[in-house]
Amino acid sequence: MIMLKGHRARTIALLAVALAGTLPAAGCGDGAGAEPRITTTTRAGVAPEPPAKGAYFGVWAPPRPLDGRSGEAPAEPPASAGALAPGRGATEPGMAPVAALERGLGRQVDIVQRYYGWKADFPGPEDRAVAAGPRQLMITWKGGDTKEIVSGRFDRLIQARAHAVKALGKPVFLRWQREMDADGVTSRIHDAPSFVAAWKHVRAIFAAEGVANVAWVWCPTAGGFAERNAPSYYPGDDQVDWICTDAEPSPSSAYVDLSESTKLFFDWAKDRPKPIMIGEFGAPVAYGTRRAEWLRRAAVVLQNPQVKAVLYFDSDEKAEERRDTRRRFAVDGDDRAVSALRELATLPYFNPRNVPVTPGE
């Protein structure tokens, strides 16, 4: 494992001091706080487990259609990359974007995220490529109409997905219907009781099919803890393995530190005996030269003893157009942002499995 060089290591240390008064009560800037009591409903050694200390580092790294690319990521790493050799499975179908980002970060990631619609088939070849290698797989699965789910209309669909995930035979994080509290999904979600009932229905079918290799990830928006009563959508400690939030900065606001946008989420989560996951976080292109600052400050906030996984949203797909820089989070082409994300990813706290890393500039 590398040590961060000179001013970069000092920068993070100084930020830890500067943010000490603003971190969530359960947080710890250097990751050295007491480990909280954490429980899950999963079977040890079968489903994904939280690390004893520190947090997994993962990504969503799709092709870059807004950049006019045909699909696969570039073969050559950016100038700031080290000489990282491709990890096992990096040359498999669909892995090129992940491998390119890994070269820029100088390390292999712990978790690779995939997204699927409600009626989509999964796991696919790309998922099997992830699961067969050293990285862990997270499937983010969009939900259907909650009332129709509870009525049994989609039971065969759910059973089919349960059979397929079980047949994969590898640990899977399953993030079903993320951001259920967000604006624009009320027509499907209806209300919090309907969501909770649907969650329990889906999980009960997986249990009935004998699916033991799944860790259930509940993931509302960070903003929902301030504006939309996100906790009312919580199915209960017996139904959830990981408590998650999506924490990209709101496109309607100016620069906002991650510490500010996640404070209410952390305040709520510290009273739950569950590992925390940040399912999506990213520094928008709109922050310009402050992107690196945002990421370095995020590195301090995320070294919270309850945080056990963080996933960078390395994508521009949420942007409505190329000029929509507040919804673009991909770091390629921005050497400062790549360097700052590399610093975060290679901190010991975000490398609990001690994967090899390469020296940065």
ROKOLGU-419420 format. One line per 4 residues: their letters; for each residue x, y negated, z negated of C-alpha. Coordinates in Angstrom, 2 decimals. Last residue first. Layout:
A = X:Y:Z | ... $
//
This chain:
EGPT = 2.30:-11.58:9.01 | 0.70:-8.37:7.87 | 2.37:-5.17:6.70 | 0.49:-1.99:7.61 $
VPVN = -2.01:-0.15:5.42 | -2.24:3.53:4.49 | -5.48:4.62:2.81 | -5.30:4.50:-0.98 $
RPNF = -8.81:5.90:-1.55 | -9.78:2.97:-3.77 | -8.80:0.43:-1.09 | -11.02:-2.56:-1.72 $
YPLT = -9.65:-3.24:-5.21 | -6.08:-2.77:-3.97 | -6.43:-5.79:-1.67 | -5.99:-4.67:1.92 $
ALER = -9.52:-5.46:3.10 | -9.53:-8.94:1.55 | -6.18:-9.95:3.03 | -7.24:-8.53:6.40 $
LASV = -10.40:-10.61:6.27 | -8.23:-13.68:5.70 | -5.88:-12.79:8.57 | -8.73:-12.06:10.97 $
ARDD = -10.36:-15.37:10.01 | -7.14:-17.27:10.64 | -6.51:-15.47:13.94 | -9.95:-16.28:15.32 $
GDVA = -10.30:-14.43:18.63 | -11.92:-11.44:16.97 | -13.68:-12.44:13.75 | -17.25:-11.46:14.63 $
FRRR = -19.73:-13.38:12.44 | -21.99:-15.29:14.84 | -25.29:-16.45:13.35 | -24.27:-20.04:12.53 $
TDRR = -22.45:-20.30:15.87 | -25.61:-20.33:17.95 | -23.81:-21.75:21.00 | -23.57:-18.30:22.59 $
EEAK = -27.31:-17.75:22.27 | -29.84:-16.40:19.78 | -27.04:-15.19:17.54 | -27.88:-12.05:15.56 $
EDSD = -25.68:-9.95:17.87 | -22.47:-11.81:17.04 | -20.96:-8.90:15.12 | -18.34:-8.01:12.54 $
FYLV = -20.81:-7.57:9.68 | -18.29:-6.74:6.92 | -19.33:-3.91:4.64 | -18.73:-3.89:0.86 $
AKVQ = -18.87:-0.84:-1.43 | -18.53:-0.18:-5.18 | -19.45:-3.53:-6.72 | -20.14:-2.92:-10.43 $
PNQL = -16.60:-3.87:-11.47 | -16.90:-7.19:-9.60 | -14.07:-7.85:-7.20 | -16.64:-9.16:-4.72 $
VVAA = -16.46:-12.74:-6.01 | -12.69:-12.96:-5.58 | -12.66:-11.60:-2.03 | -15.55:-13.95:-1.21 $
RRLW = -13.29:-16.91:-2.05 | -10.75:-15.63:0.43 | -13.47:-15.05:3.04 | -14.93:-18.54:2.67 $
EARR = -11.47:-20.13:2.88 | -10.73:-18.20:6.06 | -14.00:-19.37:7.58 | -13.25:-22.96:6.55 $
TGYA = -11.37:-23.69:9.78 | -14.62:-23.29:11.70 | -17.58:-22.70:9.39 | -19.85:-22.42:12.43 $
VPAG = -18.11:-19.15:13.35 | -20.02:-17.58:10.48 | -18.23:-15.76:7.61 | -19.83:-12.38:7.12 $
FEGI = -21.56:-10.05:4.70 | -23.73:-7.02:5.31 | -24.50:-4.02:3.11 | -22.97:-5.49:-0.05 $
MIPK = -23.22:-2.37:-2.21 | -23.71:-2.24:-5.96 | -23.44:0.92:-8.03 | -26.45:1.51:-10.31 $
PRDK = -27.17:1.22:-14.03 | -29.46:-1.82:-13.49 | -29.09:-4.82:-15.78 | -26.14:-6.17:-13.77 $
AWDF = -28.33:-6.04:-10.65 | -30.51:-9.00:-11.62 | -27.69:-11.48:-12.33 | -25.81:-10.12:-9.31 $
FLKT = -28.78:-10.85:-7.03 | -29.24:-14.30:-8.58 | -25.60:-15.19:-7.93 | -25.40:-13.83:-4.38 $
SESL = -25.76:-17.08:-2.38 | -23.63:-19.14:-4.76 | -20.72:-16.72:-5.09 | -20.78:-16.15:-1.33 $
DVYA = -19.88:-19.80:-0.88 | -22.26:-22.05:1.04 | -21.25:-24.26:3.98 | -24.32:-25.97:5.46 $
SSPS = -27.75:-24.41:5.39 | -30.33:-23.20:7.90 | -28.21:-20.36:9.26 | -28.31:-18.71:5.81 $
PEAD = -24.96:-17.27:4.81 | -24.61:-13.50:5.37 | -25.48:-11.66:2.17 | -27.36:-8.45:2.77 $
TCIW = -28.03:-6.80:-0.58 | -27.57:-3.36:-2.06 | -28.47:-1.28:-5.09 | -27.20:2.27:-4.59 $
DVQD = -28.82:5.54:-5.69 | -32.48:4.53:-5.75 | -35.63:6.53:-6.58 | -35.08:7.35:-10.26 $
DGPY = -33.93:3.78:-10.91 | -37.18:2.40:-9.55 | -38.82:1.56:-6.20 | -37.55:-2.06:-6.16 $
YSPA = -39.79:-4.23:-3.95 | -40.79:-6.51:-6.86 | -37.07:-7.29:-7.31 | -37.11:-9.26:-4.00 $
NREA = -39.37:-11.95:-5.43 | -39.42:-14.02:-2.22 | -37.42:-17.21:-2.72 | -34.52:-16.88:-5.13 $
FGGA = -33.96:-13.12:-5.22 | -35.03:-12.94:-1.60 | -32.03:-15.02:-0.57 | -29.75:-12.04:-1.22 $
TPCW = -31.83:-10.02:1.23 | -33.22:-6.62:0.25 | -31.21:-3.37:0.33 | -32.09:-0.08:-1.34 $
VWAV = -29.48:2.59:-0.48 | -30.41:6.26:-0.88 | -27.42:8.62:-0.99 | -27.97:11.55:1.33 $
NAVG = -26.30:15.00:1.38 | -29.01:16.80:-0.60 | -31.73:17.18:2.03 | -33.85:20.14:0.90 $
EAAF = -36.78:19.51:3.25 | -39.02:18.71:0.28 | -36.45:16.16:-0.89 | -36.41:14.44:2.50 $
IARV = -40.22:14.39:2.44 | -40.22:12.90:-1.06 | -37.79:10.18:0.05 | -40.08:9.08:2.84 $
HKWA = -43.13:9.01:0.54 | -41.29:7.21:-2.25 | -40.14:4.50:0.16 | -43.69:4.20:1.58 $
AVFS = -45.19:3.71:-1.89 | -42.56:1.10:-2.75 | -43.22:-0.73:0.51 | -46.98:-0.76:-0.04 $
PADH = -46.54:-2.04:-3.59 | -44.25:-4.86:-2.30 | -46.57:-6.14:0.41 | -47.61:-5.63:4.03 $
IRST = -44.32:-4.03:5.18 | -45.18:-3.84:8.87 | -47.02:-7.17:9.41 | -44.95:-8.68:6.61 $
VGDA = -41.72:-8.23:8.58 | -41.21:-11.83:9.76 | -39.74:-13.36:6.63 | -37.53:-10.99:4.73 $
DMER = -38.53:-8.87:1.73 | -37.98:-5.51:3.46 | -34.45:-6.63:4.20 | -33.28:-3.04:4.79 $
QWRL = -35.84:-0.47:5.85 | -33.94:2.70:4.87 | -30.24:2.46:4.09 | -29.11:6.09:4.15 $
FVPK = -25.50:6.66:3.05 | -24.52:10.03:4.47 | -22.34:12.86:3.13 | -21.69:15.58:5.72 $
GLAK = -23.63:18.70:6.75 | -25.00:17.12:9.91 | -27.79:19.67:9.64 | -29.23:17.81:6.64 $
VAHA = -29.35:14.60:8.66 | -31.09:16.37:11.53 | -33.63:18.16:9.31 | -34.49:14.89:7.49 $
RAQI = -34.87:13.08:10.81 | -37.30:15.71:12.04 | -39.21:15.63:8.75 | -39.59:11.86:9.01 $
LRDF = -41.01:12.14:12.54 | -43.32:14.94:11.45 | -44.58:12.87:8.50 | -45.30:9.80:10.61 $
RGSV = -49.08:9.61:10.26 | -48.98:10.78:6.65 | -51.16:7.98:5.25 | -48.14:6.70:3.29 $
IEKT = -46.27:6.07:6.54 | -49.29:4.34:8.08 | -49.45:2.00:5.10 | -45.75:1.22:5.35 $
DGGK = -45.76:0.41:9.06 | -42.42:1.69:10.32 | -38.96:1.45:8.79 | -35.62:0.58:10.35 $
WTIM = -32.84:3.04:9.57 | -29.38:1.87:8.55 | -27.17:4.95:8.71 | -23.94:4.81:6.74 $
LQRP = -21.20:7.27:7.60 | -17.97:7.81:5.65 | -14.57:7.67:7.32 | -12.04:10.54:7.23 $
GAAV = -13.33:12.25:10.35 | -16.20:14.58:11.22 | -18.78:12.13:9.86 | -17.60:9.32:12.14 $
ARDE = -17.60:11.46:15.29 | -20.96:12.93:14.27 | -22.39:9.43:14.05 | -21.08:8.58:17.52 $
PGPF = -22.60:11.78:18.93 | -26.03:10.92:17.48 | -27.53:11.39:14.01 | -30.17:10.34:14.87 $
DAKW = -33.17:10.06:17.15 | -34.95:6.71:17.25 | -38.55:6.24:16.11 | -37.89:3.69:13.34 $
GYYR = -35.00:1.96:15.10 | -31.40:2.85:14.33 | -28.28:1.02:13.11 | -24.83:2.52:12.44 $
QVID = -22.33:1.56:9.71 | -18.80:2.89:9.40 | -17.46:3.31:5.86 | -13.92:3.67:4.48 $
VQRG = -12.06:1.51:7.00 | -8.60:2.41:8.32 | -6.02:-0.25:7.72 | -4.06:-3.07:9.35 $
LGRE = -7.09:-5.32:9.58 | -6.53:-6.15:13.25 | -5.83:-2.51:14.04 | -8.96:-1.51:12.12 $
LAAV = -10.98:-3.96:14.20 | -9.83:-2.29:17.40 | -10.55:1.17:15.96 | -14.09:0.16:14.98 $
PAMG = -14.82:-1.24:18.44 | -13.34:1.91:20.06 | -15.33:4.39:17.93 | -18.32:4.83:20.24 $
PETA = -17.09:8.12:21.66 | -14.04:9.56:19.80 | -10.65:7.84:19.94 | -10.72:6.72:16.30 $
GRGP = -11.51:10.23:15.05 | -8.33:10.48:12.98 | -6.90:7.03:12.49 | -5.33:5.09:15.35 $
ALAG = -1.77:4.05:14.53 | -1.42:0.75:12.72 | 1.41:-1.36:14.07 | 0.36:-4.61:12.45 $
ASAP = -2.22:-6.97:13.78 | -1.89:-10.76:13.90 | -1.44:-10.82:17.67 | -4.77:-9.11:18.23 $
PEAP = -4.81:-5.36:18.93 | -4.70:-4.04:22.49 | -7.34:-1.61:23.80 | -10.10:-4.16:23.88 $
AEGS = -13.47:-3.08:22.46 | -15.76:-0.92:24.56 | -19.03:-2.27:25.86 | -18.90:-4.16:29.14 $
RGDL = -17.71:-7.39:27.67 | -19.40:-10.66:28.45 | -18.49:-12.29:25.15 | -22.11:-12.24:24.02 $
PRPP = -22.17:-8.50:24.67 | -19.45:-7.82:22.07 | -19.45:-4.08:21.38 | -20.43:-3.08:17.82 $
AWVG = -18.34:-3.26:14.62 | -20.44:-2.78:11.47 | -17.83:-2.44:8.79 | -16.67:-0.75:5.60 $
FYAG = -14.50:-1.33:2.54 | -15.04:1.03:-0.39 | -14.94:-0.58:-3.83 | -12.73:-0.52:-6.91 $
KAPP = -12.60:2.09:-9.63 | -14.25:5.48:-10.04 | -15.32:5.35:-6.41 | -19.05:5.61:-5.78 $
EPAV = -20.33:8.97:-4.53 | -21.63:9.91:-1.10 | -23.78:13.08:-1.11 | -22.47:16.63:-1.50 $
GART = -19.53:16.43:-3.94 | -21.72:15.30:-6.82 | -25.43:15.78:-6.18 | -27.18:12.43:-5.93 $
TTTI = -29.54:10.73:-8.38 | -27.07:7.96:-9.19 | -25.66:6.56:-12.42 | -23.32:3.73:-13.36 $
RPEA = -22.25:2.44:-16.76 | -19.99:-0.53:-16.12 | -16.20:-0.30:-15.68 | -14.47:-2.85:-17.89 $
GAGD = -12.97:-5.71:-15.94 | -9.75:-5.47:-13.91 | -11.20:-6.37:-10.52 | -9.12:-9.52:-10.36 $
GCGA = -11.99:-11.99:-10.24 | -14.33:-10.14:-12.53 | -18.06:-10.10:-12.23 | -20.78:-8.93:-14.57 $
APLT = -21.68:-12.49:-15.60 | -21.75:-13.65:-12.00 | -18.81:-15.85:-10.98 | -19.05:-19.64:-11.25 $
GALA = -16.79:-20.42:-14.20 | -14.02:-18.12:-13.05 | -14.14:-19.54:-9.54 | -11.09:-21.77:-9.88 $
VALL = -9.09:-19.13:-11.74 | -9.84:-16.44:-9.17 | -9.17:-18.95:-6.42 | -5.70:-19.54:-7.83 $
AITR = -4.94:-15.80:-7.73 | -6.30:-15.54:-4.19 | -4.13:-18.41:-3.01 | -1.07:-17.07:-4.83 $
ARHG = -1.35:-13.79:-2.94 | -1.66:-15.71:0.31 | 1.19:-18.09:-0.55 | 3.73:-15.31:-0.90 $
KLMI = 2.80:-12.09:0.86 | 0.08:-9.68:-0.11 | 1.55:-6.45:-1.46 | 1.29:-3.46:0.82 $
M = 0.00:0.00:0.00 $
//
